[in-house]
Amino acid sequence: MNPSTSGCSSSSKRHHPYGRSLGPQAMPALSPSTSNHVQNNSNKLNDESKAVIDEGKKLLVGSVKQVARWCQLLSFLEPTKIIYQVFGIMDSVITGSNKCEKIFCLRSEHKKSGIVCVFYEIDRKIPNISKGTLVLCTGHAKGKNKLQVFTIRELHEDKNSFDRISLVSHWTINDILISKM
Protein backbone atom coordinates (compact mmCIF):
# COMPACT_ATOMS: atom_id res chain seq x y z
CA MET A 1 0.00 0.00 0.00
CA ASN A 2 1.36 3.41 -0.93
CA PRO A 3 1.04 5.82 2.05
CA SER A 4 0.79 8.88 -0.19
CA THR A 5 -2.30 7.55 -1.94
CA SER A 6 -4.04 5.73 0.86
CA GLY A 7 -5.97 7.12 3.75
CA CYS A 8 -8.57 6.48 6.33
CA SER A 9 -11.53 8.62 7.14
CA SER A 10 -13.04 8.97 10.56
CA SER A 11 -16.03 11.28 10.87
CA SER A 12 -14.99 14.57 9.25
CA LYS A 13 -11.21 14.46 9.89
CA ARG A 14 -8.56 12.34 8.20
CA HIS A 15 -6.31 10.16 10.30
CA HIS A 16 -3.26 8.20 9.21
CA PRO A 17 -4.18 4.52 8.78
CA TYR A 18 -1.85 3.39 11.56
CA GLY A 19 -1.52 6.43 13.79
CA ARG A 20 -3.49 8.86 15.87
CA SER A 21 -3.15 12.49 16.74
CA LEU A 22 -2.67 13.24 20.42
CA GLY A 23 -5.70 14.88 21.91
CA PRO A 24 -6.33 16.33 25.36
CA GLN A 25 -6.28 12.86 26.94
CA ALA A 26 -3.08 11.02 27.90
CA MET A 27 -0.68 9.94 25.17
CA PRO A 28 -2.49 7.11 23.36
CA ALA A 29 -0.80 4.10 21.83
CA LEU A 30 -0.60 3.94 18.07
CA SER A 31 -3.24 1.60 16.75
CA PRO A 32 -4.65 0.64 13.37
CA SER A 33 -7.85 2.26 12.21
CA THR A 34 -10.78 0.17 11.11
CA SER A 35 -11.38 1.17 7.50
CA ASN A 36 -9.17 2.03 4.55
CA HIS A 37 -9.97 3.49 1.15
CA VAL A 38 -7.98 4.89 -1.72
CA GLN A 39 -7.89 8.64 -2.30
CA ASN A 40 -7.89 9.31 -6.04
CA ASN A 41 -8.00 13.08 -5.94
CA SER A 42 -4.54 14.45 -5.06
CA ASN A 43 -5.94 17.92 -4.22
CA LYS A 44 -8.34 16.36 -1.77
CA LEU A 45 -5.45 14.37 -0.27
CA ASN A 46 -3.39 17.54 0.21
CA ASP A 47 -6.31 19.34 1.85
CA GLU A 48 -6.88 16.41 4.19
CA SER A 49 -3.16 16.11 4.95
CA LYS A 50 -3.09 19.74 6.06
CA ALA A 51 -5.85 18.87 8.51
CA VAL A 52 -3.60 16.16 9.97
CA ILE A 53 -0.99 18.79 10.92
CA ASP A 54 -3.56 21.10 12.51
CA GLU A 55 -5.18 18.41 14.66
CA GLY A 56 -2.70 18.71 17.51
CA LYS A 57 0.41 17.04 18.81
CA LYS A 58 2.11 14.17 17.03
CA LEU A 59 4.03 11.36 18.68
CA LEU A 60 6.96 10.15 16.57
CA VAL A 61 8.97 7.13 17.66
CA GLY A 62 12.38 6.30 16.23
CA SER A 63 16.04 5.54 16.65
CA VAL A 64 18.65 8.22 17.35
CA LYS A 65 19.55 8.45 13.67
CA GLN A 66 15.90 8.71 12.58
CA VAL A 67 14.92 11.34 15.16
CA ALA A 68 17.97 13.48 14.36
CA ARG A 69 16.90 13.47 10.69
CA TRP A 70 13.23 14.08 11.49
CA CYS A 71 14.06 17.08 13.68
CA GLN A 72 15.81 18.67 10.68
CA LEU A 73 12.99 17.81 8.26
CA LEU A 74 10.26 19.15 10.57
CA SER A 75 12.10 22.27 11.77
CA PHE A 76 9.46 24.44 10.05
CA LEU A 77 6.82 23.26 12.57
CA GLU A 78 6.35 24.66 16.05
CA PRO A 79 8.60 22.46 18.26
CA THR A 80 5.85 21.76 20.80
CA LYS A 81 3.64 20.19 18.09
CA ILE A 82 5.91 17.13 17.89
CA ILE A 83 6.73 14.80 20.77
CA TYR A 84 9.63 12.48 20.02
CA GLN A 85 10.28 9.11 21.63
CA VAL A 86 13.83 8.10 20.82
CA PHE A 87 15.60 4.89 21.76
CA GLY A 88 19.35 4.70 22.05
CA ILE A 89 22.37 4.03 24.25
CA MET A 90 22.77 6.33 27.27
CA ASP A 91 26.12 8.08 27.63
CA SER A 92 27.46 9.69 30.81
CA VAL A 93 25.42 12.45 32.46
CA ILE A 94 26.94 15.84 33.31
CA THR A 95 25.49 18.85 35.14
CA GLY A 96 24.84 21.86 32.93
CA SER A 97 25.14 25.57 33.68
CA ASN A 98 22.20 25.32 36.09
CA LYS A 99 22.27 22.84 38.96
CA CYS A 100 18.96 21.35 37.83
CA GLU A 101 20.13 20.87 34.22
CA LYS A 102 21.43 17.37 33.40
CA ILE A 103 22.97 16.81 29.96
CA PHE A 104 23.78 13.51 28.30
CA CYS A 105 24.27 12.14 24.82
CA LEU A 106 21.99 9.46 23.44
CA ARG A 107 23.88 7.40 20.86
CA SER A 108 22.90 4.91 18.20
CA GLU A 109 23.85 1.29 18.78
CA HIS A 110 26.80 1.60 16.40
CA LYS A 111 27.83 4.98 17.93
CA LYS A 112 27.72 6.64 14.49
CA SER A 113 25.12 9.27 15.42
CA GLY A 114 23.96 11.00 18.59
CA ILE A 115 21.51 13.48 20.06
CA VAL A 116 22.28 15.79 22.96
CA CYS A 117 19.56 15.43 25.59
CA VAL A 118 18.77 17.92 28.36
CA PHE A 119 16.74 16.88 31.40
CA TYR A 120 15.66 19.49 33.98
CA GLU A 121 15.40 18.18 37.55
CA ILE A 122 12.54 20.47 38.54
CA ASP A 123 9.84 18.14 39.83
CA ARG A 124 11.81 14.85 39.80
CA LYS A 125 15.38 13.58 39.64
CA ILE A 126 16.92 11.97 36.57
CA PRO A 127 16.73 8.17 36.94
CA ASN A 128 19.95 6.44 37.93
CA ILE A 129 20.73 4.67 34.65
CA SER A 130 24.23 3.43 33.97
CA LYS A 131 26.24 4.38 30.89
CA GLY A 132 25.75 1.94 27.98
CA THR A 133 22.13 1.09 28.84
CA LEU A 134 19.43 1.04 26.13
CA VAL A 135 16.88 3.73 27.08
CA LEU A 136 13.72 5.35 25.75
CA CYS A 137 13.56 9.16 26.08
CA THR A 138 10.51 11.33 25.44
CA GLY A 139 10.73 15.05 24.69
CA HIS A 140 10.65 18.04 22.32
CA ALA A 141 13.27 19.14 19.80
CA LYS A 142 15.30 22.15 20.87
CA GLY A 143 17.39 23.08 17.84
CA LYS A 144 19.64 20.87 15.74
CA ASN A 145 20.35 17.45 17.32
CA LYS A 146 19.12 18.57 20.75
CA LEU A 147 16.15 17.23 22.70
CA GLN A 148 14.57 18.52 25.90
CA VAL A 149 13.69 15.27 27.65
CA PHE A 150 10.70 14.84 29.97
CA THR A 151 10.99 11.12 30.72
CA ILE A 152 13.78 8.56 30.58
CA ARG A 153 13.36 4.85 31.17
CA GLU A 154 15.35 1.71 30.60
CA LEU A 155 14.16 -0.29 27.63
CA HIS A 156 13.50 -3.89 28.55
CA GLU A 157 11.18 -4.59 25.62
CA ASP A 158 12.34 -6.06 22.34
CA LYS A 159 13.74 -3.20 20.22
CA ASN A 160 12.24 -4.78 17.09
CA SER A 161 8.75 -3.68 18.12
CA PHE A 162 9.98 -0.08 18.05
CA ASP A 163 11.21 -0.57 14.48
CA ARG A 164 7.60 -1.21 13.39
CA ILE A 165 6.32 1.87 15.21
CA SER A 166 9.09 4.00 13.70
CA LEU A 167 7.90 2.96 10.24
CA VAL A 168 4.48 4.40 11.07
CA SER A 169 6.18 7.59 12.27
CA HIS A 170 8.00 7.76 8.93
CA TRP A 171 4.66 7.58 7.09
CA THR A 172 3.28 10.38 9.27
CA ILE A 173 6.28 12.56 8.44
CA ASN A 174 5.74 11.87 4.74
CA ASP A 175 2.12 13.07 5.13
CA ILE A 176 3.30 16.26 6.85
CA LEU A 177 5.95 16.96 4.20
CA ILE A 178 3.52 16.28 1.34
CA SER A 179 1.04 18.75 2.81
CA LYS A 180 3.79 21.39 2.99
CA MET A 181 4.22 21.32 -0.81
Backbone bond lengths (Angstrom), bond angles and torsions (degrees), N, CA, C in turn:
res aa  C-N    CA-C-N  psi(-1)  N-CA   C-N-CA  omega(-1)  CA-C   N-CA-C  phi
1 M - - - 1.447 - - 1.513 108.87 -
2 N 1.296 118.08 133.37 1.454 123.38 -179.91 1.518 109.32 -89.48
3 P 1.377 119.32 117.63 1.444 121.14 -175.60 1.513 113.96 -64.44
4 S 1.337 118.63 -23.59 1.454 119.15 -179.17 1.522 112.15 -79.71
5 T 1.329 117.78 -14.14 1.455 119.06 179.91 1.513 112.82 -117.48
6 S 1.316 117.21 1.92 1.457 118.31 179.38 1.507 109.54 -113.05
7 G 1.291 116.51 159.11 1.453 119.61 179.93 1.494 110.61 -161.81
8 C 1.279 115.36 -178.91 1.444 121.82 179.77 1.512 106.85 -144.56
9 S 1.294 117.40 133.36 1.447 117.82 178.93 1.517 109.49 -108.71
10 S 1.295 114.69 142.23 1.451 122.15 178.11 1.508 106.34 -139.43
11 S 1.293 117.89 114.07 1.450 124.87 -172.32 1.526 108.90 49.49
12 S 1.344 118.45 -122.55 1.458 118.98 -176.24 1.522 113.46 -100.39
13 K 1.341 118.81 -4.88 1.465 120.58 -177.45 1.510 110.52 -113.75
14 R 1.330 115.77 147.54 1.459 122.00 -179.39 1.519 109.18 -88.88
15 H 1.309 116.03 136.20 1.453 122.10 174.90 1.511 108.46 -123.07
16 H 1.319 116.79 149.49 1.461 120.44 176.47 1.524 108.23 -65.07
17 P 1.335 119.20 144.06 1.457 120.93 -174.09 1.525 114.35 -59.00
18 Y 1.315 118.57 -25.21 1.456 119.73 -177.86 1.517 113.02 -123.66
19 G 1.303 118.75 15.25 1.457 119.70 -177.98 1.510 110.97 -141.75
20 R 1.334 114.76 166.50 1.450 120.62 177.58 1.509 109.70 -133.07
21 S 1.306 114.91 152.55 1.450 120.26 173.67 1.518 107.67 -82.73
22 L 1.330 116.97 146.96 1.449 120.44 179.31 1.512 109.48 -81.12
23 G 1.284 116.33 124.81 1.448 121.69 178.72 1.507 110.45 -100.72
24 P 1.335 117.86 -160.90 1.452 120.75 -177.77 1.528 113.05 -69.64
25 Q 1.328 118.21 -19.85 1.454 120.19 178.58 1.525 110.61 -75.29
26 A 1.319 117.37 177.78 1.470 121.98 -179.13 1.516 110.36 -60.04
27 M 1.336 116.34 164.17 1.456 120.62 -176.91 1.522 110.25 -62.13
28 P 1.334 118.24 113.15 1.456 120.30 -178.29 1.522 111.33 -80.05
29 A 1.311 115.29 159.42 1.463 120.30 174.91 1.516 108.63 -78.03
30 L 1.303 116.95 151.82 1.456 120.65 176.46 1.511 108.17 -73.57
31 S 1.317 116.39 132.15 1.455 119.16 -179.24 1.511 109.89 -143.91
32 P 1.339 117.07 152.86 1.461 119.12 179.82 1.521 111.70 -69.47
33 S 1.311 115.50 147.31 1.457 120.49 174.43 1.523 108.62 -83.47
34 T 1.314 116.07 172.57 1.451 118.82 -172.42 1.515 115.37 -92.56
35 S 1.328 118.68 -23.90 1.458 117.84 -178.19 1.513 111.15 -133.15
36 N 1.301 116.17 146.34 1.467 122.13 178.94 1.520 108.79 -128.20
37 H 1.325 116.39 146.43 1.458 120.73 171.93 1.514 108.35 -151.98
38 V 1.300 115.69 158.41 1.462 121.11 -176.19 1.516 109.42 -89.93
39 Q 1.351 115.08 133.12 1.455 121.19 175.90 1.526 107.62 -92.80
40 N 1.310 118.07 117.87 1.458 120.74 -179.02 1.518 112.17 -92.60
41 N 1.287 118.05 -24.60 1.449 121.66 -176.00 1.527 109.24 -94.05
42 S 1.342 117.47 110.82 1.466 120.80 -175.70 1.527 111.80 -66.15
43 N 1.340 118.72 -32.84 1.463 120.44 176.88 1.513 110.84 -64.30
44 K 1.313 115.72 -41.74 1.459 120.30 178.25 1.527 109.89 -63.83
45 L 1.321 117.07 -39.32 1.463 121.38 178.28 1.518 110.47 -62.35
46 N 1.341 117.80 -44.87 1.456 120.70 178.94 1.517 111.91 -62.85
47 D 1.345 117.72 -41.74 1.456 120.71 177.67 1.520 110.85 -62.26
48 E 1.327 116.93 -42.51 1.455 120.62 -179.78 1.518 111.30 -70.32
49 S 1.334 118.16 -34.76 1.456 121.60 177.85 1.519 111.30 -64.51
50 K 1.331 117.02 -37.10 1.463 120.07 176.81 1.516 110.33 -62.57
51 A 1.318 117.36 -34.40 1.457 120.85 177.82 1.524 110.44 -65.47
52 V 1.327 117.34 -32.04 1.465 120.78 179.20 1.520 110.08 -61.32
53 I 1.339 117.57 -41.80 1.460 121.59 -179.10 1.525 110.45 -66.06
54 D 1.321 117.62 -40.15 1.451 121.72 -174.37 1.521 113.65 -79.15
55 E 1.314 118.91 -6.99 1.458 120.96 -175.58 1.518 113.92 -71.17
56 G 1.297 119.32 -22.10 1.459 120.29 179.94 1.505 111.28 143.18
57 K 1.307 115.26 -153.03 1.466 121.06 -176.38 1.517 111.72 -73.23
58 K 1.324 114.50 150.18 1.462 121.56 176.57 1.514 108.35 -118.56
59 L 1.302 116.64 140.77 1.454 123.20 174.82 1.517 107.54 -106.06
60 L 1.344 116.05 117.95 1.459 121.53 179.28 1.523 108.12 -116.74
61 V 1.322 115.71 129.28 1.464 121.97 -176.79 1.517 108.68 -115.96
62 G 1.344 116.69 130.27 1.451 118.86 179.85 1.515 113.10 -167.49
63 S 1.311 114.30 176.31 1.458 121.66 177.13 1.524 109.21 -76.54
64 V 1.321 116.83 172.15 1.466 121.93 178.92 1.526 110.31 -56.87
65 K 1.317 116.96 -47.33 1.461 121.18 -178.71 1.529 111.17 -62.03
66 Q 1.339 117.20 -43.58 1.461 120.99 -179.43 1.526 111.25 -64.69
67 V 1.326 116.88 -48.34 1.466 120.44 -176.30 1.528 110.81 -65.09
68 A 1.322 118.01 -38.01 1.469 120.39 176.69 1.529 110.11 -59.29
69 R 1.316 116.79 -42.25 1.476 121.83 179.28 1.533 110.75 -68.89
70 W 1.333 116.67 -43.59 1.454 120.53 -178.95 1.519 111.80 -63.88
71 C 1.318 117.64 -37.65 1.468 120.78 178.40 1.525 110.35 -59.62
72 Q 1.336 117.22 -39.17 1.463 121.14 178.17 1.522 110.89 -69.54
73 L 1.332 116.70 -43.98 1.468 120.56 -178.42 1.524 112.41 -64.87
74 L 1.329 117.19 -34.87 1.469 121.63 -174.64 1.525 112.62 -102.61
75 S 1.329 117.56 19.86 1.464 121.00 -177.78 1.531 112.44 -64.52
76 F 1.318 118.50 -17.81 1.462 122.01 179.25 1.534 112.17 -75.78
77 L 1.339 117.65 -14.62 1.465 121.58 179.23 1.528 110.26 -88.32
78 E 1.317 115.60 156.50 1.459 120.32 173.44 1.534 108.15 -62.05
79 P 1.344 118.21 128.05 1.475 120.66 -173.62 1.529 114.27 -57.61
80 T 1.323 117.93 -29.48 1.462 119.43 -178.07 1.526 112.97 -78.43
81 K 1.337 117.80 -6.00 1.468 121.02 177.84 1.525 112.13 -77.42
82 I 1.332 116.54 -20.12 1.459 121.02 -176.25 1.526 109.38 -117.12
83 I 1.311 116.41 127.77 1.458 122.18 172.24 1.524 106.25 -109.15
84 Y 1.319 115.57 124.84 1.461 121.10 -179.48 1.521 109.96 -102.45
85 Q 1.321 115.78 137.80 1.460 122.07 166.71 1.516 105.32 -115.89
86 V 1.327 115.76 117.28 1.455 120.99 -174.81 1.520 109.26 -122.30
87 F 1.328 116.05 133.75 1.462 119.96 177.31 1.522 108.99 -109.35
88 G 1.334 114.77 138.02 1.445 120.45 -178.82 1.517 111.20 -172.80
89 I 1.320 115.76 -175.12 1.457 122.82 -177.97 1.529 108.95 -92.70
90 M 1.329 116.09 126.60 1.462 122.69 -179.07 1.527 110.19 -74.59
91 D 1.330 115.39 131.86 1.462 121.02 174.54 1.529 107.68 -100.62
92 S 1.310 118.00 -177.32 1.467 120.81 -176.92 1.527 111.37 -67.34
93 V 1.342 115.23 148.40 1.458 123.00 -177.12 1.528 108.98 -99.32
94 I 1.342 116.15 133.89 1.465 120.65 174.86 1.532 108.61 -123.21
95 T 1.328 116.19 158.32 1.456 121.14 176.52 1.520 108.23 -86.97
96 G 1.331 115.43 135.00 1.463 120.86 -179.04 1.507 112.54 -82.31
97 S 1.330 117.04 -158.93 1.459 122.41 -178.44 1.528 111.83 -66.33
98 N 1.316 117.25 -31.09 1.460 122.15 173.70 1.520 108.67 -98.96
99 K 1.312 116.35 149.33 1.467 120.83 -178.73 1.536 111.57 -62.17
100 C 1.329 116.53 -31.74 1.464 120.21 -177.37 1.529 113.03 -84.44
101 E 1.328 117.42 -6.01 1.462 121.96 -176.80 1.524 110.53 -92.08
102 K 1.330 116.76 118.62 1.463 122.68 178.10 1.522 107.81 -113.59
103 I 1.333 115.80 128.47 1.465 121.75 -175.46 1.519 108.96 -119.75
104 F 1.323 115.97 134.83 1.460 120.97 175.10 1.519 108.77 -147.77
105 C 1.312 115.51 163.89 1.456 121.04 177.24 1.523 108.36 -106.20
106 L 1.299 115.46 133.96 1.460 121.93 174.79 1.521 105.73 -103.40
107 R 1.319 117.36 121.68 1.460 122.08 -173.82 1.526 111.19 -112.75
108 S 1.332 114.24 154.84 1.467 119.52 173.74 1.524 108.11 -71.46
109 E 1.310 116.32 165.36 1.464 120.70 -176.96 1.528 112.40 -61.86
110 H 1.331 116.83 -28.65 1.461 120.30 -179.22 1.531 111.34 -97.78
111 K 1.336 116.58 6.39 1.471 124.53 177.53 1.529 113.10 58.23
112 K 1.340 116.92 26.41 1.462 120.66 178.70 1.520 111.99 -87.98
113 S 1.331 118.14 -25.60 1.461 120.87 179.93 1.524 109.43 -137.31
114 G 1.330 115.20 159.29 1.458 119.81 -178.71 1.513 112.12 -154.10
115 I 1.318 115.00 159.96 1.460 123.08 176.49 1.525 106.77 -128.59
116 V 1.325 116.52 133.66 1.454 121.08 174.72 1.526 107.83 -80.90
117 C 1.317 116.35 126.60 1.465 121.82 -178.82 1.525 109.69 -113.79
118 V 1.332 115.82 138.45 1.464 122.02 177.58 1.517 107.65 -121.04
119 F 1.332 115.33 126.79 1.467 122.32 177.97 1.519 107.39 -120.29
120 Y 1.338 117.39 127.96 1.463 121.54 179.19 1.528 109.25 -100.61
121 E 1.328 115.65 120.09 1.469 121.65 179.31 1.526 108.71 -83.69
122 I 1.323 116.07 74.22 1.461 121.00 -179.26 1.525 109.79 -97.39
123 D 1.323 116.67 -56.07 1.462 120.25 -179.27 1.526 113.36 -107.26
124 R 1.323 118.25 -6.44 1.472 122.20 177.23 1.525 109.09 -159.88
125 K 1.318 114.94 157.67 1.462 121.82 -179.84 1.525 109.81 -84.21
126 I 1.326 115.61 155.51 1.465 120.56 174.88 1.530 107.43 -67.89
127 P 1.333 118.34 136.32 1.466 119.46 179.74 1.532 111.19 -61.73
128 N 1.308 115.90 148.66 1.458 121.41 179.19 1.526 108.77 -81.87
129 I 1.325 116.13 90.74 1.459 122.58 -178.41 1.517 107.85 -116.72
130 S 1.306 116.34 128.62 1.464 119.59 -176.03 1.531 111.59 -75.79
131 K 1.340 114.21 154.17 1.460 121.77 178.43 1.532 109.54 -60.15
132 G 1.339 116.63 138.31 1.459 121.49 179.18 1.514 114.44 92.63
133 T 1.339 117.52 1.83 1.461 122.15 -179.51 1.529 110.20 -87.36
134 L 1.325 116.86 140.80 1.469 121.93 174.87 1.524 107.95 -75.61
135 V 1.347 116.75 122.99 1.463 121.69 -177.09 1.525 110.99 -129.06
136 L 1.328 114.76 163.72 1.458 123.33 174.01 1.526 107.03 -120.03
137 C 1.322 116.93 119.62 1.470 122.52 -179.95 1.523 109.12 -113.06
138 T 1.334 115.89 142.05 1.456 121.87 178.64 1.520 108.57 -121.27
139 G 1.350 116.85 131.71 1.457 119.26 179.07 1.513 113.70 -178.08
140 H 1.346 114.81 -171.00 1.465 123.75 179.77 1.524 110.01 -107.90
141 A 1.323 116.00 150.98 1.467 121.01 175.06 1.523 109.12 -72.57
142 K 1.319 115.14 138.73 1.469 121.99 177.11 1.524 108.24 -131.29
143 G 1.306 117.67 72.59 1.453 121.64 -178.25 1.519 111.26 90.90
144 K 1.336 114.73 -167.10 1.461 120.68 -175.32 1.531 110.61 -77.44
145 N 1.325 116.76 122.94 1.465 124.42 178.05 1.524 113.37 55.58
146 K 1.329 116.84 35.85 1.464 121.27 177.67 1.523 108.89 -135.31
147 L 1.323 115.60 136.95 1.462 121.81 -176.19 1.515 109.18 -130.84
148 Q 1.329 117.29 129.08 1.461 120.60 170.62 1.519 106.51 -87.41
149 V 1.321 116.24 114.80 1.457 122.25 -171.44 1.521 110.52 -95.33
150 F 1.338 116.05 135.63 1.459 122.52 177.09 1.521 111.46 -100.60
151 T 1.340 116.07 -38.37 1.466 120.38 -179.92 1.520 109.86 -135.44
152 I 1.324 114.45 146.17 1.465 122.22 175.20 1.514 106.44 -134.81
153 R 1.326 116.26 133.58 1.469 119.16 174.63 1.514 109.78 -147.36
154 E 1.326 114.50 150.87 1.458 119.68 176.19 1.511 108.51 -67.55
155 L 1.314 115.80 144.53 1.454 121.14 -179.51 1.528 108.54 -100.72
156 H 1.311 115.55 110.27 1.456 120.94 178.11 1.519 111.36 -101.79
157 E 1.349 116.19 -15.73 1.455 121.05 -179.56 1.524 110.13 -72.45
158 D 1.307 114.95 166.16 1.457 121.17 175.43 1.527 108.96 -69.17
159 K 1.318 117.73 124.92 1.466 122.59 -178.22 1.525 112.05 -62.41
160 N 1.328 117.73 -24.07 1.465 120.72 -178.57 1.523 112.38 -62.37
161 S 1.330 117.82 -30.76 1.466 119.40 177.81 1.528 110.69 -65.96
162 F 1.329 117.70 -30.70 1.453 120.87 177.46 1.525 111.42 -72.39
163 D 1.316 117.59 -27.06 1.466 120.73 176.85 1.524 110.62 -63.23
164 R 1.339 117.06 -37.88 1.472 120.56 178.26 1.518 111.14 -67.94
165 I 1.334 116.44 -42.41 1.464 120.22 179.89 1.529 110.27 -66.30
166 S 1.330 116.92 -36.72 1.467 119.42 -179.70 1.526 111.03 -66.50
167 L 1.323 117.82 -28.36 1.461 120.51 174.97 1.530 110.27 -64.57
168 V 1.313 117.01 -41.08 1.464 121.42 176.98 1.530 109.85 -63.37
169 S 1.321 116.65 -40.71 1.465 120.75 177.47 1.533 110.31 -61.47
170 H 1.314 116.42 -39.47 1.464 121.15 177.81 1.532 110.52 -60.99
171 W 1.318 117.59 -42.49 1.467 121.44 177.71 1.528 110.24 -62.51
172 T 1.319 117.16 -41.30 1.464 121.09 179.46 1.519 110.44 -62.20
173 I 1.328 116.88 -42.25 1.461 120.86 178.18 1.522 110.36 -63.27
174 N 1.314 117.42 -40.32 1.466 120.83 176.80 1.528 110.20 -59.16
175 D 1.333 117.71 -42.51 1.468 121.47 177.84 1.527 110.80 -60.70
176 I 1.322 116.60 -43.81 1.465 121.40 -179.58 1.528 109.89 -63.82
177 L 1.319 116.91 -45.49 1.469 120.66 -178.05 1.522 111.77 -68.12
178 I 1.333 117.75 -36.43 1.462 120.98 177.14 1.528 110.17 -63.66
179 S 1.336 116.44 -40.44 1.461 119.38 -178.37 1.526 111.81 -70.24
180 K 1.327 117.58 -20.18 1.459 121.39 178.87 1.525 111.21 -72.62
181 M 1.343 116.83 -27.50 1.460 121.36 -176.34 1.494 112.76 -66.13
